[in-house]
């Protein structure tokens, strides 16, 4: 049976250093950690999870909670990127992931109760549901917690700079000569509210009037179908916009479908710009101009923040990730 002493002998590191790697200590360099893990894999070493838990007083499990109303779940481009980034960091530090629900064994409970029963060391919440009292019970407890797409003052949070992203989109359309710009929103989620705010602020800064008929709110879940329906409303107007800014790429895809259904072309008839830069954006015809948010970075940074809290650091952390304009073919100058 392979032991940490075998790994120490193979790598040249001390048994203490090898033990620190498998117990998730942060004072080991990434190069050393990688060499030890490669040696462990070579020797077929499997750490004893129960013994490790007794030693470190941790379960080495992180809870993942997200509320996603479109039904796409992890297939949704946003969640796929976030979860992949989070998992990469968490597993490299020795943690397993567990998805948290309100029900355990078919019996209704709360998120906090679930976390306590499962003994998770911390939890990441993606798209918090502010209307859910069980969510507030969770974030007000003493369990380490990080929220994505939230700005609650009493919790650690991380999100993309939605406001600046929308300003970049409007500025770009303005530079192309567009003055009649419509907006397809993503409902009243955190990101939806911030992107609406950014759109309005940018329009006002350029001295552009915001026509009420040019603002159409999609559903909370930023779906393709929601974008198609919203664009259908805009196309019924006698005075159509020259450009449409969709607050999510799925909404933009739906908008492009609605235009095609009515025999219109992008960008010849109406320019379209999105937000997110999902994988399919560059493969559309025309390729979608959009605002890129780094969902993988959101997830990986959230994992770093959460593990930092699990390791005993009590101060709240806040991180705002930059976004960037990606110019492709779906917008044209007037």
N, C-alpha and C positions, 0 to 999 in steps of 0.2 A: 504494500500500500504506500503510495507516494505521500510524502509529508512536506511541510514548508522547509524542512532542513535539506531535503533533496533539491528543492528549487533554489535555496540559498547557495548550495554547493555548485549547481550548474551555472548560476548567474554571477556569482561572486559577491552578491549582496548579503547583508546580515539577515538572520532569521527574523529579527525585529522589523527590518525594512519590508521583508516579504509579508509578514503579518499585517503591517500597516496597509499595504496595498489591498489585501483581501478584506480588511475591516474598514476600508473607505476613508482613511485618514487623508487630509488635504496637504500635509507637509511632505509629500513625495512628488518628485518631478514627473511630468508626463512621460518623458523618455524612460525613466526608471520603471514607472508603472507598466508601460507597454512591454518592456523587456521581460519583466517578471510574469506578466500575463501570457506572453508568448511561450515562455518556458513552462508555465503551468499547463498550457494546452499541449505542448510537446510531450510532457510527462504523464498527461492524463489525470492531472490533479483536480479534484472536485472538493471545494471547501464545505465543511459541515455547517449547514445553515443554522441548526439549532445551537451548536456550540458557539457560533459567531454571535448569535443573538444574546446568549447568556453573557458573553464577554463584553459586548458593546452596549447592551441595553437598548438595542434597536431591532426592529423587525426586518429592516432593509427592504421595505415595501413602501411605495408611494402611491397614493390614491389619485385617480384622474376623474374629474367630474366635468361633464359638459352637457349643456342643453342645446339641442340643435333641432329646430322645428321642421326642416324641410323633409326629413326622413332619409336623407342621403347618408347621414352618419359619417363614418370615417372616409367614405368615398367623396365627400365634399372637399374641393381643392384646398380650402383654408385649413380644415382639420387635418388632412393628410400631411401637409407641410409642417404644421405645428407639432403634431404628435410624433412625427419622424424625428424632428429636431430634439424634442424633449427626451424621447426614448434613447437616442444616441448618447446623450450626456449622462442620463440617469443610469443606464446599463453599464457604461464605462466606469462609473463610480461604485458599481456593485449592487444597484437597486433593481428590484422588479417593479412592474407597474400593475395596478389593479383598478379596474373601472368601478366607480362608486355609483350606487343607486339608492333609492329610498327603501327598497325592499330587501329583506334578508330571509332566505328560506321560505319565500312566499308570504311573509308577514310584513305589513307596512311598518316602517320605522322612519328615522330621519338620517340625513347624511352624517351628522356628527356621531350618532349611535352606531351607524355602519362602520365609520372610521375607528371607533373605539373597539368594537367587537373584532374587527379584522386586525387591529393593532398597527395601522399604518403610521409611518414616521412623519408624514406630511402629506399635503394635498395640493394639487394644482386645479384651479377652476377656470374653465374656458367658457366664455360667454355667460357670465353670471346672470341669473334670473332674479332681479331685484324684488319682484313681487312674491317670491317664495320665502316664507318665514323660516323654512329649514336651511336655506342658504345663509340667512343672517345669523342663525344659531351657530352655523359652522364657522363663519369668519370671526365671530365674536368670542369663540372659544380659544383656548391656549395652544391648539395644534398648529404647527407651522403651515402657512398657507400663502400661495401666490395666485393672483388673479390676472388673467389675460383679458384684454379689452374691457377694462374697468378703471375708474379713477377714485374708488372709495378711499377716504382719507385714513381709515384705521386698518388698512391692509396693504401688503406689498403688491405692487401692480406693475404691469408692463403692457405697452400697446404701441402700435405704429402711429406716426404723426399724421393722423387723418386730416387735420385742418390744413397743414402745409401741402399735403398731397392734392387736395381739392383746389388750392390756390394755384399750384403748378398747372393743373389741368385747364383752369379758366384762363390763366395767363397765356398758355400756349394757344388756345382757341382765339383769344383776343389778338395775339401776334399774327395769326393767319387772316385777320380781318373780320372775324365773326363778332357780331354784336347782338344777335338774336339767338340766345343760348338757353336750351331747356335742360331740365334736371330730372332724372329718374332716381328716386331715393330708395333706400333699403329699410324703410320703416323706422321704428323708434328704439332700436337697439343702441348701445353705446356708440358703435362705429357709425351707425346711421345718423345719429344726432350730430356727431362731430363733423361728418362729411357735409351734412346740410349747412352747418355753421360755416365751414370753410368755403363752400360755394357762395353763400350769401355775402360773406366778407369780401371775397375776391370780386364779385360783381359790383359791389358798392365801391370798392377801391378804384375800379375802372370807370365809375360813373354810369354803369349800365343799369337800366331799370329791370326789375324782376317781375315779369308778367305772371300773375297767379296761375293762369292756365298752363304755363310752361313748367310748373312744378308738379310732378305726379309721384306720389309715394307708392312704392311697391310694398311687398309684404316683408315681414321681419326676417325672412330667411334668404333674401337675395337670390331667388331662383330664376332660371331661364324663363319659365312661364310667366312669372311676375313681370319681368322685363318686356316680354312680348305684349302682354296686356297693357302695360303702361305706355309703350310706344304706339299701340293701337289708338289710345286716347289722343296722343299728340298728333297723329296723322289725320284725325278727324277735324282738326282745327282748320279754319279757312286760311289763317295766316300762320303757316308752319315755321318752326325754327330752322335756322341754317345749320345748327349743330346741337348735338345732345350729349350731355355728360351723364353717364350712368355710374352710380355710386358703387358698383361692383361689376366685375367682368361677366358674371353669369347674367346680370341684368342687361349688359351691353350685347351679349350674344342673343338674348331674347329680342332686344330692340332691332338687331340686324335681321333676324328671322321675320319680324313683323313687316319690316320694309320690303324684304324680298317677296313676301306674300302679296304685297300690294303693287308689285312691279317696280319698286324703287331701288336705286343703287346707292351703296356706300363706297366712297364719300361723294359721288357725283351729285346726288340729290340732297343728302344730309350727312354731315360729318358725325362720327361717333367716337367717343373716348370713354374708356372704362377705368376701373380701379381694382388692383390686386396683382395683375400679371400672372394669371393662372397658366398652367402648362399649355392649354390649347390656344391661348391668345395669339401666339406667333404662327399657328397653323391655320387660322381662319382665313377666309377669302372675302375681303381683304384682311391682312394681318392687323390685329387690333392695337391701336395706340392706347396706352394705359399708364396708370401710376403703379409702380412696382412696390409692394411691401414684401419684406423677406420673412415669410412664414416659418421657414426652417430656423432662422435666427431667433424669431420670437420664441419658438419652442425650446431651443438650446439655451438661450439666456434665461428663460423661466426656470429651467432645471437647475442652472447654476445658482440662481437666487434662492430657490427652495432648499437646495442642499446646504447652502450657506446658513439658512435659518435652522435647519435640522441639526447642524453642527453646534448650535447654541448661541448664535448671534441674534440678538433680540431686536435690533433697530429695523425699522421699516425701510424697505427699498422701493424706489420708483425708477422706472426706465422708460424712455421714449425713444423708439427706433426711427431713424430717418427713412424717407421714401424717395423715389426718383421717377422722373418722367421717362417713359420708353416710347420713342417715336417710331411708328410703323406706317401703315398705309391707309388707315381708316379716317383720316382727316385731310382736308385739302384747303388751300388758301382761296379766299373769295377774290 
